[in-house]
Amino acid sequence: MNSFHSSNYFLGFFRAVCVHKIKFFFNCKNFLITKQNLSM
């Protein structure tokens, strides 16, 4: 039971990190696109 709980916690942590990285990546992409549009 304890090992299952720790693995479940690890999965939740891993998912949160993945979501954070994806959001950060999309924010950077949008920022670069708007920067290019402004410079043009």
C-alpha distance matrix in Angstrom:
0.0 3.8 5.5 5.1 6.3 8.8 10.0 10.5 12.4 14.3 15.3 16.6 18.4 19.9 21.1 22.7 24.5 25.7 27.0 28.7 30.4 31.6 33.1 34.7 36.2 37.6 39.0 40.7 42.1 43.5 44.9 46.7 48.1 49.5 50.9 52.7 54.1 55.3 57.0 58.7
3.8 0.0 3.8 5.4 5.1 6.3 8.7 9.8 10.6 12.4 14.3 15.4 16.5 18.3 20.0 21.2 22.7 24.4 25.9 27.1 28.7 30.4 31.7 33.0 34.6 36.4 37.5 39.1 40.7 42.2 43.3 45.1 46.7 48.1 49.3 51.2 52.7 53.8 55.4 57.2
5.5 3.8 0.0 3.8 5.4 5.1 6.2 8.5 9.8 10.5 12.3 14.2 15.2 16.3 18.3 19.9 21.0 22.4 24.3 25.7 26.9 28.5 30.3 31.4 32.7 34.7 36.0 37.4 38.8 40.6 41.8 43.3 45.0 46.5 47.7 49.4 51.0 52.3 53.7 55.5
5.1 5.4 3.8 0.0 3.8 5.5 5.2 6.0 8.6 9.8 10.5 12.3 14.2 15.1 16.4 18.4 19.9 20.9 22.5 24.3 25.7 26.9 28.6 30.1 31.4 33.0 34.5 36.1 37.3 38.9 40.4 42.0 43.4 44.9 46.4 48.0 49.4 50.8 52.4 54.0
6.3 5.1 5.4 3.8 0.0 3.8 5.5 5.0 6.1 8.6 9.8 10.6 12.3 14.1 15.3 16.5 18.4 19.9 21.1 22.5 24.4 25.8 27.0 28.5 30.2 31.7 32.9 34.7 36.2 37.5 38.8 40.7 42.1 43.4 44.8 46.7 48.1 49.2 50.9 52.7
8.8 6.3 5.1 5.5 3.8 0.0 3.8 5.4 5.0 6.1 8.6 9.9 10.4 12.1 14.2 15.3 16.4 18.3 19.9 21.0 22.5 24.3 25.7 26.8 28.4 30.3 31.4 32.8 34.5 36.1 37.2 38.9 40.6 42.0 43.1 45.0 46.6 47.7 49.2 51.1
10.0 8.7 6.2 5.2 5.5 3.8 0.0 3.8 5.4 4.9 6.2 8.6 9.7 10.3 12.2 14.2 15.2 16.3 18.3 19.8 20.9 22.4 24.2 25.5 26.7 28.6 30.1 31.4 32.8 34.5 35.9 37.4 38.9 40.5 41.7 43.4 45.0 46.3 47.7 49.4
10.5 9.8 8.5 6.0 5.0 5.4 3.8 0.0 3.8 5.4 5.1 6.3 8.7 9.8 10.6 12.4 14.3 15.3 16.6 18.4 20.0 21.1 22.6 24.3 25.7 27.1 28.6 30.3 31.6 33.0 34.5 36.3 37.6 39.0 40.5 42.3 43.6 44.9 46.6 48.2
12.4 10.6 9.8 8.6 6.1 5.0 5.4 3.8 0.0 3.8 5.4 5.1 6.2 8.6 9.9 10.6 12.4 14.2 15.4 16.5 18.4 20.0 21.2 22.5 24.3 25.9 26.9 28.6 30.3 31.7 32.8 34.7 36.3 37.5 38.8 40.8 42.2 43.2 44.9 46.7
14.3 12.4 10.5 9.8 8.6 6.1 4.9 5.4 3.8 0.0 3.8 5.4 5.1 6.0 8.5 9.8 10.5 12.2 14.2 15.2 16.4 18.3 19.9 20.9 22.4 24.4 25.6 26.9 28.5 30.2 31.3 32.9 34.6 36.1 37.2 39.0 40.6 41.8 43.2 45.1
15.3 14.3 12.3 10.5 9.8 8.6 6.2 5.1 5.4 3.8 0.0 3.8 5.4 5.0 6.1 8.6 9.9 10.4 12.2 14.1 15.3 16.4 18.3 19.8 20.9 22.5 24.2 25.7 26.9 28.5 30.1 31.6 32.9 34.6 35.9 37.6 39.0 40.5 42.0 43.5
16.6 15.4 14.2 12.3 10.6 9.9 8.6 6.3 5.1 5.4 3.8 0.0 3.8 5.5 5.1 6.2 8.7 9.9 10.6 12.3 14.3 15.4 16.5 18.3 19.9 21.2 22.5 24.4 25.8 27.0 28.4 30.3 31.6 32.9 34.4 36.3 37.5 38.8 40.5 42.2
18.4 16.5 15.2 14.2 12.3 10.4 9.7 8.7 6.2 5.1 5.4 3.8 0.0 3.8 5.5 5.1 6.3 8.7 10.0 10.6 12.4 14.3 15.4 16.4 18.3 20.1 21.0 22.5 24.4 25.8 26.8 28.7 30.3 31.6 32.7 34.8 36.3 37.3 38.8 40.7
19.9 18.3 16.3 15.1 14.1 12.1 10.3 9.8 8.6 6.0 5.0 5.5 3.8 0.0 3.8 5.5 5.2 6.2 8.7 9.9 10.6 12.3 14.3 15.3 16.4 18.5 19.9 21.1 22.5 24.4 25.6 27.1 28.7 30.3 31.4 33.1 34.8 36.1 37.4 39.2
21.1 20.0 18.3 16.4 15.3 14.2 12.2 10.6 9.9 8.5 6.1 5.1 5.5 3.8 0.0 3.8 5.5 5.1 6.2 8.5 9.9 10.6 12.3 14.1 15.3 16.6 18.3 20.0 21.1 22.5 24.2 25.8 27.0 28.6 30.1 31.7 33.0 34.5 36.1 37.6
22.7 21.2 19.9 18.4 16.5 15.3 14.2 12.4 10.6 9.8 8.6 6.2 5.1 5.5 3.8 0.0 3.8 5.5 5.2 6.1 8.6 9.9 10.6 12.2 14.2 15.5 16.4 18.3 19.9 21.1 22.3 24.4 25.8 26.9 28.3 30.3 31.6 32.7 34.5 36.2
24.5 22.7 21.0 19.9 18.4 16.4 15.2 14.3 12.4 10.5 9.9 8.7 6.3 5.2 5.5 3.8 0.0 3.8 5.5 5.0 6.1 8.6 9.9 10.4 12.1 14.3 15.2 16.4 18.2 19.9 20.8 22.5 24.3 25.7 26.7 28.6 30.3 31.3 32.7 34.6
25.7 24.4 22.4 20.9 19.9 18.3 16.3 15.3 14.2 12.2 10.4 9.9 8.7 6.2 5.1 5.5 3.8 0.0 3.8 5.4 5.2 6.2 8.6 9.8 10.5 12.4 14.2 15.4 16.5 18.4 19.8 21.2 22.6 24.4 25.6 27.1 28.7 30.2 31.6 33.1
27.0 25.9 24.3 22.5 21.1 19.9 18.3 16.6 15.4 14.2 12.2 10.6 10.0 8.7 6.2 5.2 5.5 3.8 0.0 3.8 5.5 5.1 6.1 8.5 9.8 10.6 12.2 14.2 15.3 16.5 18.2 20.0 21.1 22.5 24.1 25.9 27.0 28.4 30.2 31.7
28.7 27.1 25.7 24.3 22.5 21.0 19.8 18.4 16.5 15.2 14.1 12.3 10.6 9.9 8.5 6.1 5.0 5.4 3.8 0.0 3.8 5.5 5.2 6.1 8.6 10.0 10.5 12.3 14.2 15.4 16.3 18.4 20.0 21.1 22.3 24.4 25.8 26.8 28.4 30.3
30.4 28.7 26.9 25.7 24.4 22.5 20.9 20.0 18.4 16.4 15.3 14.3 12.4 10.6 9.9 8.6 6.1 5.2 5.5 3.8 0.0 3.8 5.5 5.0 6.0 8.6 9.8 10.5 12.2 14.2 15.2 16.5 18.3 20.0 20.9 22.6 24.4 25.6 26.8 28.7
31.6 30.4 28.5 26.9 25.8 24.3 22.4 21.1 20.0 18.3 16.4 15.4 14.3 12.3 10.6 9.9 8.6 6.2 5.1 5.5 3.8 0.0 3.8 5.4 5.0 6.2 8.6 9.9 10.5 12.3 14.1 15.4 16.5 18.4 19.8 21.2 22.6 24.3 25.8 27.2
33.1 31.7 30.3 28.6 27.0 25.7 24.2 22.6 21.2 19.9 18.3 16.5 15.4 14.3 12.3 10.6 9.9 8.6 6.1 5.2 5.5 3.8 0.0 3.8 5.4 5.2 6.1 8.6 9.8 10.5 12.1 14.3 15.3 16.4 18.1 20.0 21.1 22.3 24.2 25.8
34.7 33.0 31.4 30.1 28.5 26.8 25.5 24.3 22.5 20.9 19.8 18.3 16.4 15.3 14.1 12.2 10.4 9.8 8.5 6.1 5.0 5.4 3.8 0.0 3.8 5.5 5.1 6.2 8.6 10.0 10.4 12.3 14.3 15.4 16.3 18.4 20.0 20.9 22.4 24.4
36.2 34.6 32.7 31.4 30.2 28.4 26.7 25.7 24.3 22.4 20.9 19.9 18.3 16.4 15.3 14.2 12.1 10.5 9.8 8.6 6.0 5.0 5.4 3.8 0.0 3.8 5.5 5.2 6.2 8.7 9.9 10.7 12.4 14.4 15.3 16.7 18.5 20.0 21.2 22.8
37.6 36.4 34.7 33.0 31.7 30.3 28.6 27.1 25.9 24.4 22.5 21.2 20.1 18.5 16.6 15.5 14.3 12.4 10.6 10.0 8.6 6.2 5.2 5.5 3.8 0.0 3.8 5.4 4.9 6.1 8.4 9.9 10.5 12.2 14.0 15.3 16.5 18.2 19.9 21.1
39.0 37.5 36.0 34.5 32.9 31.4 30.1 28.6 26.9 25.6 24.2 22.5 21.0 19.9 18.3 16.4 15.2 14.2 12.2 10.5 9.8 8.6 6.1 5.1 5.5 3.8 0.0 3.8 5.4 5.2 6.0 8.6 9.9 10.6 12.1 14.3 15.3 16.3 18.2 20.0
40.7 39.1 37.4 36.1 34.7 32.8 31.4 30.3 28.6 26.9 25.7 24.4 22.5 21.1 20.0 18.3 16.4 15.4 14.2 12.3 10.5 9.9 8.6 6.2 5.2 5.4 3.8 0.0 3.8 5.5 5.0 6.2 8.6 9.9 10.4 12.3 14.2 15.2 16.3 18.3
42.1 40.7 38.8 37.3 36.2 34.5 32.8 31.6 30.3 28.5 26.9 25.8 24.4 22.5 21.1 19.9 18.2 16.5 15.3 14.2 12.2 10.5 9.8 8.6 6.2 4.9 5.4 3.8 0.0 3.8 5.4 5.3 6.2 8.7 9.9 10.7 12.4 14.3 15.5 16.7
43.5 42.2 40.6 38.9 37.5 36.1 34.5 33.0 31.7 30.2 28.5 27.0 25.8 24.4 22.5 21.1 19.9 18.4 16.5 15.4 14.2 12.3 10.5 10.0 8.7 6.1 5.2 5.5 3.8 0.0 3.8 5.5 5.1 6.1 8.5 9.9 10.5 12.2 14.2 15.4
44.9 43.3 41.8 40.4 38.8 37.2 35.9 34.5 32.8 31.3 30.1 28.4 26.8 25.6 24.2 22.3 20.8 19.8 18.2 16.3 15.2 14.1 12.1 10.4 9.9 8.4 6.0 5.0 5.4 3.8 0.0 3.8 5.5 5.3 6.1 8.7 9.9 10.5 12.2 14.2
46.7 45.1 43.3 42.0 40.7 38.9 37.4 36.3 34.7 32.9 31.6 30.3 28.7 27.1 25.8 24.4 22.5 21.2 20.0 18.4 16.5 15.4 14.3 12.3 10.7 9.9 8.6 6.2 5.3 5.5 3.8 0.0 3.8 5.5 5.0 6.2 8.6 9.8 10.5 12.3
48.1 46.7 45.0 43.4 42.1 40.6 38.9 37.6 36.3 34.6 32.9 31.6 30.3 28.7 27.0 25.8 24.3 22.6 21.1 20.0 18.3 16.5 15.3 14.3 12.4 10.5 9.9 8.6 6.2 5.1 5.5 3.8 0.0 3.8 5.4 5.2 6.3 8.7 10.0 10.7
49.5 48.1 46.5 44.9 43.4 42.0 40.5 39.0 37.5 36.1 34.6 32.9 31.6 30.3 28.6 26.9 25.7 24.4 22.5 21.1 20.0 18.4 16.4 15.4 14.4 12.2 10.6 9.9 8.7 6.1 5.3 5.5 3.8 0.0 3.8 5.4 5.0 6.1 8.6 9.8
50.9 49.3 47.7 46.4 44.8 43.1 41.7 40.5 38.8 37.2 35.9 34.4 32.7 31.4 30.1 28.3 26.7 25.6 24.1 22.3 20.9 19.8 18.1 16.3 15.3 14.0 12.1 10.4 9.9 8.5 6.1 5.0 5.4 3.8 0.0 3.8 5.4 5.1 6.2 8.6
52.7 51.2 49.4 48.0 46.7 45.0 43.4 42.3 40.8 39.0 37.6 36.3 34.8 33.1 31.7 30.3 28.6 27.1 25.9 24.4 22.6 21.2 20.0 18.4 16.7 15.3 14.3 12.3 10.7 9.9 8.7 6.2 5.2 5.4 3.8 0.0 3.8 5.4 5.1 6.1
54.1 52.7 51.0 49.4 48.1 46.6 45.0 43.6 42.2 40.6 39.0 37.5 36.3 34.8 33.0 31.6 30.3 28.7 27.0 25.8 24.4 22.6 21.1 20.0 18.5 16.5 15.3 14.2 12.4 10.5 9.9 8.6 6.3 5.0 5.4 3.8 0.0 3.8 5.5 5.1
55.3 53.8 52.3 50.8 49.2 47.7 46.3 44.9 43.2 41.8 40.5 38.8 37.3 36.1 34.5 32.7 31.3 30.2 28.4 26.8 25.6 24.3 22.3 20.9 20.0 18.2 16.3 15.2 14.3 12.2 10.5 9.8 8.7 6.1 5.1 5.4 3.8 0.0 3.8 5.4
57.0 55.4 53.7 52.4 50.9 49.2 47.7 46.6 44.9 43.2 42.0 40.5 38.8 37.4 36.1 34.5 32.7 31.6 30.2 28.4 26.8 25.8 24.2 22.4 21.2 19.9 18.2 16.3 15.5 14.2 12.2 10.5 10.0 8.6 6.2 5.1 5.5 3.8 0.0 3.8
58.7 57.2 55.5 54.0 52.7 51.1 49.4 48.2 46.7 45.1 43.5 42.2 40.7 39.2 37.6 36.2 34.6 33.1 31.7 30.3 28.7 27.2 25.8 24.4 22.8 21.1 20.0 18.3 16.7 15.4 14.2 12.3 10.7 9.8 8.6 6.1 5.1 5.4 3.8 0.0
